[in-house]
Amino acid sequence: MRVRDLTPADLDDIAGWRYDDRWAVYDSDGPLDPELGYWAVVEGSRATERLVGFGCLGEDARVPGLPEADGVLDVGVGMRPDLVGQGRGPEFAATVLDFAHARGATRLRAVVQDWNIRSLRLVERLGFVRVGTHDVGDVTFVVVERETA
């Protein structure tokens, strides 16, 4: 997998993604703006590549009310719904984390809704540690951080 700029076709594709049941909270609620730190994650050769998901670095990866932290880059990811649950999360997320490191990040922060055990296990396997929680309305997020190297 690799990271590249989002294209208009990617943005159209992502706008149509819909997740089942409780996972519907991850449905896209508006167009992603590459100017706000969004990137495509793709697999395959350039001639046959397919969109796997997207990564977000910076302010747009931060949930409302979570303050910016000095020396910490916020990161978020979204995987194509038909690929979720197939064991591809570690490679997908590691691709985004490696991209963040290559762009100079030394410490990363992410948030995961507290009920999302699958994603919490993934971030912990990737070396993130829990540093607190953050509430947005009636939703509790687990805040995790890790060094990039």
C-alpha positions as a Markdown table, in Angstrom:
| # | Residue | x | y | z |
|---|---|---|---|---|
| 1 | Met | 0.0 | 0.0 | 0.0 |
| 2 | Arg | 1.1 | 3.6 | -0.6 |
| 3 | Val | -0.2 | 7.1 | 0.0 |
| 4 | Arg | -0.9 | 9.6 | -2.8 |
| 5 | Asp | -2.9 | 12.7 | -3.4 |
| 6 | Leu | -6.7 | 12.3 | -3.4 |
| 7 | Thr | -8.3 | 12.7 | -6.8 |
| 8 | Pro | -11.8 | 13.9 | -7.6 |
| 9 | Ala | -12.7 | 10.3 | -8.4 |
| 10 | Asp | -11.5 | 9.2 | -4.9 |
| 11 | Leu | -13.6 | 11.9 | -3.3 |
| 12 | Asp | -16.7 | 10.8 | -5.2 |
| 13 | Asp | -16.0 | 7.2 | -4.1 |
| 14 | Ile | -15.5 | 8.1 | -0.4 |
| 15 | Ala | -18.7 | 10.2 | -0.4 |
| 16 | Gly | -20.6 | 7.0 | -1.2 |
| 17 | Trp | -19.1 | 4.8 | 1.5 |
| 18 | Arg | -21.7 | 3.5 | 4.0 |
| 19 | Tyr | -21.0 | 1.3 | 7.0 |
| 20 | Asp | -23.3 | -1.2 | 8.6 |
| 21 | Asp | -25.1 | -0.8 | 11.9 |
| 22 | Arg | -23.2 | 1.0 | 14.7 |
| 23 | Trp | -20.3 | 1.6 | 12.3 |
| 24 | Ala | -22.5 | 4.1 | 10.4 |
| 25 | Val | -21.0 | 6.8 | 12.6 |
| 26 | Tyr | -18.0 | 6.5 | 10.2 |
| 27 | Asp | -20.0 | 7.4 | 7.1 |
| 28 | Ser | -18.6 | 10.5 | 5.4 |
| 29 | Asp | -20.7 | 13.5 | 6.2 |
| 30 | Gly | -19.2 | 15.8 | 3.6 |
| 31 | Pro | -16.5 | 16.1 | 1.1 |
| 32 | Leu | -12.9 | 15.6 | 2.3 |
| 33 | Asp | -10.6 | 18.5 | 1.4 |
| 34 | Pro | -7.1 | 17.5 | 0.5 |
| 35 | Glu | -6.0 | 21.1 | 1.5 |
| 36 | Leu | -7.0 | 20.0 | 5.1 |
| 37 | Gly | -4.6 | 17.1 | 5.3 |
| 38 | Tyr | -6.4 | 14.2 | 3.6 |
| 39 | Trp | -4.6 | 11.7 | 1.5 |
| 40 | Ala | -5.5 | 8.5 | -0.4 |
| 41 | Val | -4.2 | 5.1 | 0.5 |
| 42 | Val | -4.1 | 2.8 | -2.5 |
| 43 | Glu | -2.8 | -0.7 | -3.4 |
| 44 | Gly | -1.7 | -2.3 | -6.6 |
| 45 | Ser | 0.4 | -0.9 | -9.5 |
| 46 | Arg | -0.3 | 2.6 | -10.8 |
| 47 | Ala | -2.1 | 1.1 | -13.7 |
| 48 | Thr | -4.3 | -1.2 | -11.6 |
| 49 | Glu | -4.4 | 0.7 | -8.3 |
| 50 | Arg | -7.5 | 0.6 | -6.1 |
| 51 | Leu | -8.5 | 2.9 | -3.3 |
| 52 | Val | -8.2 | 1.2 | 0.1 |
| 53 | Gly | -9.0 | 4.2 | 2.2 |
| 54 | Phe | -7.8 | 7.6 | 3.3 |
| 55 | Gly | -5.6 | 9.1 | 6.0 |
| 56 | Cys | -5.9 | 12.5 | 7.6 |
| 57 | Leu | -3.1 | 14.4 | 9.3 |
| 58 | Gly | -3.4 | 17.6 | 11.4 |
| 59 | Glu | -6.3 | 19.6 | 12.6 |
| 60 | Asp | -9.1 | 17.8 | 10.7 |
| 61 | Ala | -8.0 | 14.6 | 12.3 |
| 62 | Arg | -8.8 | 16.1 | 15.7 |
| 63 | Val | -12.3 | 15.7 | 17.2 |
| 64 | Pro | -14.2 | 18.8 | 18.4 |
| 65 | Gly | -12.9 | 20.2 | 21.6 |
| 66 | Leu | -9.7 | 18.2 | 21.8 |
| 67 | Pro | -6.9 | 20.8 | 22.1 |
| 68 | Glu | -3.8 | 20.8 | 19.9 |
| 69 | Ala | -0.8 | 19.4 | 21.7 |
| 70 | Asp | 2.7 | 20.8 | 21.2 |
| 71 | Gly | 4.9 | 18.4 | 19.2 |
| 72 | Val | 2.0 | 16.0 | 18.5 |
| 73 | Leu | 0.4 | 15.4 | 15.1 |
| 74 | Asp | -3.2 | 14.2 | 15.1 |
| 75 | Val | -3.9 | 11.3 | 12.7 |
| 76 | Gly | -7.1 | 9.7 | 11.5 |
| 77 | Val | -7.9 | 7.0 | 9.0 |
| 78 | Gly | -10.9 | 5.6 | 7.1 |
| 79 | Met | -11.0 | 2.3 | 5.3 |
| 80 | Arg | -13.3 | 1.4 | 2.5 |
| 81 | Pro | -16.3 | -0.4 | 4.1 |
| 82 | Asp | -16.0 | -3.6 | 2.0 |
| 83 | Leu | -12.5 | -4.1 | 3.3 |
| 84 | Val | -13.2 | -3.6 | 7.0 |
| 85 | Gly | -12.8 | -6.8 | 9.1 |
| 86 | Gln | -10.6 | -8.6 | 6.7 |
| 87 | Gly | -7.3 | -8.3 | 8.7 |
| 88 | Arg | -6.0 | -5.5 | 6.5 |
| 89 | Gly | -6.1 | -2.8 | 9.2 |
| 90 | Pro | -2.5 | -3.2 | 10.4 |
| 91 | Glu | -0.9 | -2.7 | 7.0 |
| 92 | Phe | -3.4 | 0.1 | 6.1 |
| 93 | Ala | -2.8 | 2.1 | 9.3 |
| 94 | Ala | 1.0 | 1.5 | 9.2 |
| 95 | Thr | 1.1 | 2.9 | 5.7 |
| 96 | Val | -0.5 | 6.2 | 7.0 |
| 97 | Leu | 1.8 | 6.2 | 10.1 |
| 98 | Asp | 4.9 | 5.7 | 8.0 |
| 99 | Phe | 3.7 | 8.6 | 5.7 |
| 100 | Ala | 3.3 | 10.8 | 8.8 |
| 101 | His | 6.8 | 9.9 | 10.0 |
| 102 | Ala | 8.2 | 10.7 | 6.5 |
| 103 | Arg | 6.6 | 14.1 | 6.7 |
| 104 | Gly | 8.5 | 14.8 | 9.9 |
| 105 | Ala | 6.1 | 13.8 | 12.7 |
| 106 | Thr | 7.8 | 12.4 | 15.8 |
| 107 | Arg | 4.7 | 11.9 | 18.0 |
| 108 | Leu | 1.2 | 10.9 | 16.8 |
| 109 | Arg | -2.2 | 11.1 | 18.5 |
| 110 | Ala | -5.4 | 9.4 | 17.5 |
| 111 | Val | -8.9 | 9.0 | 19.0 |
| 112 | Val | -11.1 | 6.0 | 18.9 |
| 113 | Gln | -14.7 | 5.7 | 20.1 |
| 114 | Asp | -14.7 | 3.7 | 23.3 |
| 115 | Trp | -17.0 | 1.0 | 22.0 |
| 116 | Asn | -14.8 | 0.3 | 19.0 |
| 117 | Ile | -12.9 | -2.6 | 20.5 |
| 118 | Arg | -11.6 | -3.7 | 17.1 |
| 119 | Ser | -9.9 | -0.3 | 16.4 |
| 120 | Leu | -8.6 | 0.0 | 19.9 |
| 121 | Arg | -6.9 | -3.4 | 19.6 |
| 122 | Leu | -5.4 | -2.3 | 16.3 |
| 123 | Val | -3.9 | 1.0 | 17.6 |
| 124 | Glu | -2.5 | -0.8 | 20.6 |
| 125 | Arg | -0.9 | -3.4 | 18.3 |
| 126 | Leu | 0.6 | -0.5 | 16.4 |
| 127 | Gly | 2.3 | 0.8 | 19.6 |
| 128 | Phe | -0.2 | 3.5 | 20.7 |
| 129 | Val | -0.9 | 3.8 | 24.4 |
| 130 | Arg | -3.9 | 5.2 | 26.1 |
| 131 | Val | -3.4 | 8.7 | 27.5 |
| 132 | Gly | -6.9 | 9.6 | 28.4 |
| 133 | Thr | -10.4 | 10.1 | 27.2 |
| 134 | His | -12.3 | 12.9 | 25.6 |
| 135 | Asp | -16.1 | 13.4 | 25.5 |
| 136 | Val | -18.0 | 15.0 | 22.7 |
| 137 | Gly | -21.6 | 15.2 | 23.7 |
| 138 | Asp | -22.6 | 11.6 | 24.6 |
| 139 | Val | -19.7 | 10.0 | 22.8 |
| 140 | Thr | -16.5 | 9.1 | 24.6 |
| 141 | Phe | -13.3 | 8.8 | 22.7 |
| 142 | Val | -10.1 | 7.0 | 23.9 |
| 143 | Val | -7.1 | 9.2 | 23.2 |
| 144 | Val | -4.0 | 7.3 | 22.2 |
| 145 | Glu | -0.4 | 8.4 | 21.4 |
| 146 | Arg | 2.9 | 7.0 | 20.2 |
| 147 | Glu | 6.3 | 7.9 | 18.9 |
| 148 | Thr | 6.7 | 7.5 | 15.2 |
| 149 | Ala | 10.0 | 5.7 | 15.2 |
